[in-house]
């Protein structure tokens, strides 16, 4: 008996193992498909703010002041187009020629630190701003002490000022501290009032070193003893609290901010009719001690790195005293 074959299906036969014929180019459909997005390069204007945030997050671990972090952030974000375009430190300084010398030095230092971090993290292939021969030469500033008439006006209004401002004036005037990094950062555990050993222990100063500042002024000692908290557990409380009133829960926890202290000082000087900065009180003390101490002792007391900084005050005071003796003779 013969077997019947099945009929073959109509249509074009397709051989197994071969590709189907390609469609014509005009009939290709790209529905529901989007071209891949090209990611911006790592060192580009679009991604630089992200890198700045990562860099500043690493700087927080170095115990820098929040105000310093904000200053670096503003400088780097303003320089973002320049950091992409310039190829050397001298070219960067030429672009910043309209700024003051101190601002140019700050911007150059911030850019170099950020670039070193970017190279170490692999975000930039090489450092282009690291030439040590390129730097900003700052003009040598002369001491700016307060005149005797200005001191008398300030003293008159300090006697009736708020207790925090009164103590801040005495600390700046007779201990010679820097207001932001030293005075406002003081804690009561750093204040020693034992008779015969009175002094302040300054932690992590501008030069990243600790130093001991002896106190022999009776007005400052009396004010410190008057404002010292009675509670023995308040050793970690700031000497200058953000809010001295007792009804707040955060009393003794947060220190007085630099901006608020500077506002209070400006209001005091406005009432006294004097134009002066808090740092001039440090200059006033250094000028007075320049006649009685040698440059080595003066450098150790104020915490300067270079001996030339102390020699400026000694030379200025000696010259002034010599002129006074010559005219009085």
JOKAUR-V415699 format. One record per residue. N is the residue number from 0. RES is the residue in one small letter. NEAR is the number of other C-alpha atoms within 12 Angstrom. Layout:
BEGIN
N/RES/NEAR ; N/RES/NEAR
END
This chain:
BEGIN
0/x/3 ; 1/x/4 ; 2/x/5 ; 3/x/6 ; 4/x/6 ; 5/x/6 ; 6/x/6 ; 7/x/8 ; 8/x/8 ; 9/x/7 ; 10/x/6 ; 11/x/9 ; 12/x/10 ; 13/x/12 ; 14/x/9 ; 15/x/7 ; 16/x/6 ; 17/x/9 ; 18/x/9 ; 19/x/11 ; 20/x/9 ; 21/x/10 ; 22/x/10 ; 23/x/8 ; 24/x/8 ; 25/x/8 ; 26/x/9 ; 27/x/9 ; 28/x/10 ; 29/x/10 ; 30/x/8 ; 31/x/6 ; 32/x/7 ; 33/x/8 ; 34/x/8 ; 35/x/6 ; 36/x/6 ; 37/x/7 ; 38/x/10 ; 39/x/11 ; 40/x/14 ; 41/x/21 ; 42/x/29 ; 43/x/21 ; 44/x/22 ; 45/x/17 ; 46/x/20 ; 47/x/30 ; 48/x/25 ; 49/x/21 ; 50/x/30 ; 51/x/37 ; 52/x/22 ; 53/x/20 ; 54/x/30 ; 55/x/32 ; 56/x/21 ; 57/x/19 ; 58/x/23 ; 59/x/18 ; 60/x/13 ; 61/x/15 ; 62/x/19 ; 63/x/22 ; 64/x/24 ; 65/x/20 ; 66/x/17 ; 67/x/21 ; 68/x/24 ; 69/x/20 ; 70/x/20 ; 71/x/32 ; 72/x/30 ; 73/x/22 ; 74/x/32 ; 75/x/34 ; 76/x/28 ; 77/x/22 ; 78/x/30 ; 79/x/29 ; 80/x/21 ; 81/x/28 ; 82/x/37 ; 83/x/26 ; 84/x/18 ; 85/x/21 ; 86/x/20 ; 87/x/27 ; 88/x/32 ; 89/x/22 ; 90/x/20 ; 91/x/35 ; 92/x/31 ; 93/x/20 ; 94/x/22 ; 95/x/26 ; 96/x/18 ; 97/x/12 ; 98/x/18 ; 99/x/16 ; 100/x/20 ; 101/x/20 ; 102/x/22 ; 103/x/28 ; 104/x/25 ; 105/x/28 ; 106/x/36 ; 107/x/39 ; 108/x/28 ; 109/x/36 ; 110/x/38 ; 111/x/31 ; 112/x/26 ; 113/x/40 ; 114/x/34 ; 115/x/22 ; 116/x/26 ; 117/x/29 ; 118/x/22 ; 119/x/15 ; 120/x/19 ; 121/x/15 ; 122/x/24 ; 123/x/22 ; 124/x/15 ; 125/x/19 ; 126/x/25 ; 127/x/27 ; 128/x/32 ; 129/x/25 ; 130/x/17 ; 131/x/14 ; 132/x/11 ; 133/x/21 ; 134/x/25 ; 135/x/25 ; 136/x/17 ; 137/x/13 ; 138/x/10 ; 139/x/11 ; 140/x/13 ; 141/x/20 ; 142/x/27 ; 143/x/24 ; 144/x/30 ; 145/x/28 ; 146/x/21 ; 147/x/13 ; 148/x/14 ; 149/x/23 ; 150/x/25 ; 151/x/17 ; 152/x/22 ; 153/x/35 ; 154/x/25 ; 155/x/19 ; 156/x/24 ; 157/x/27 ; 158/x/21 ; 159/x/16 ; 160/x/23 ; 161/x/22 ; 162/x/24 ; 163/x/34 ; 164/x/39 ; 165/x/31 ; 166/x/36 ; 167/x/41 ; 168/x/42 ; 169/x/35 ; 170/x/41 ; 171/x/33 ; 172/x/38 ; 173/x/34 ; 174/x/40 ; 175/x/41 ; 176/x/42 ; 177/x/32 ; 178/x/37 ; 179/x/29 ; 180/x/28 ; 181/x/40 ; 182/x/45 ; 183/x/37 ; 184/x/35 ; 185/x/35 ; 186/x/30 ; 187/x/34 ; 188/x/23 ; 189/x/29 ; 190/x/34 ; 191/x/25 ; 192/x/26 ; 193/x/14 ; 194/x/13 ; 195/x/11 ; 196/x/16 ; 197/x/24 ; 198/x/28 ; 199/x/35 ; 200/x/30 ; 201/x/35 ; 202/x/26 ; 203/x/21 ; 204/x/29 ; 205/x/23 ; 206/x/16 ; 207/x/17 ; 208/x/18 ; 209/x/20 ; 210/x/24 ; 211/x/26 ; 212/x/33 ; 213/x/29 ; 214/x/32 ; 215/x/20 ; 216/x/20 ; 217/x/17 ; 218/x/20 ; 219/x/29 ; 220/x/29 ; 221/x/19 ; 222/x/25 ; 223/x/32 ; 224/x/21 ; 225/x/17 ; 226/x/25 ; 227/x/31 ; 228/x/25 ; 229/x/12 ; 230/x/12 ; 231/x/11 ; 232/x/12 ; 233/x/19 ; 234/x/20 ; 235/x/24 ; 236/x/31 ; 237/x/32 ; 238/x/40 ; 239/x/41 ; 240/x/37 ; 241/x/27 ; 242/x/25 ; 243/x/25 ; 244/x/15 ; 245/x/11 ; 246/x/9 ; 247/x/13 ; 248/x/12 ; 249/x/17 ; 250/x/22 ; 251/x/29 ; 252/x/22 ; 253/x/23 ; 254/x/30 ; 255/x/33 ; 256/x/24 ; 257/x/28 ; 258/x/16 ; 259/x/21 ; 260/x/30 ; 261/x/23 ; 262/x/17 ; 263/x/26 ; 264/x/34 ; 265/x/21 ; 266/x/23 ; 267/x/30 ; 268/x/28 ; 269/x/18 ; 270/x/19 ; 271/x/24 ; 272/x/18 ; 273/x/26 ; 274/x/22 ; 275/x/27 ; 276/x/30 ; 277/x/37 ; 278/x/30 ; 279/x/28 ; 280/x/34 ; 281/x/34 ; 282/x/37 ; 283/x/32 ; 284/x/37 ; 285/x/44 ; 286/x/39 ; 287/x/31 ; 288/x/32 ; 289/x/33 ; 290/x/25 ; 291/x/19 ; 292/x/24 ; 293/x/25 ; 294/x/31 ; 295/x/23 ; 296/x/22 ; 297/x/32 ; 298/x/27 ; 299/x/24 ; 300/x/33 ; 301/x/40 ; 302/x/34 ; 303/x/28 ; 304/x/20 ; 305/x/16 ; 306/x/20 ; 307/x/17 ; 308/x/28 ; 309/x/32 ; 310/x/29 ; 311/x/28 ; 312/x/36 ; 313/x/33 ; 314/x/26 ; 315/x/28 ; 316/x/31 ; 317/x/23 ; 318/x/18 ; 319/x/18 ; 320/x/19 ; 321/x/16 ; 322/x/13 ; 323/x/12 ; 324/x/11 ; 325/x/10 ; 326/x/9 ; 327/x/8 ; 328/x/7
END
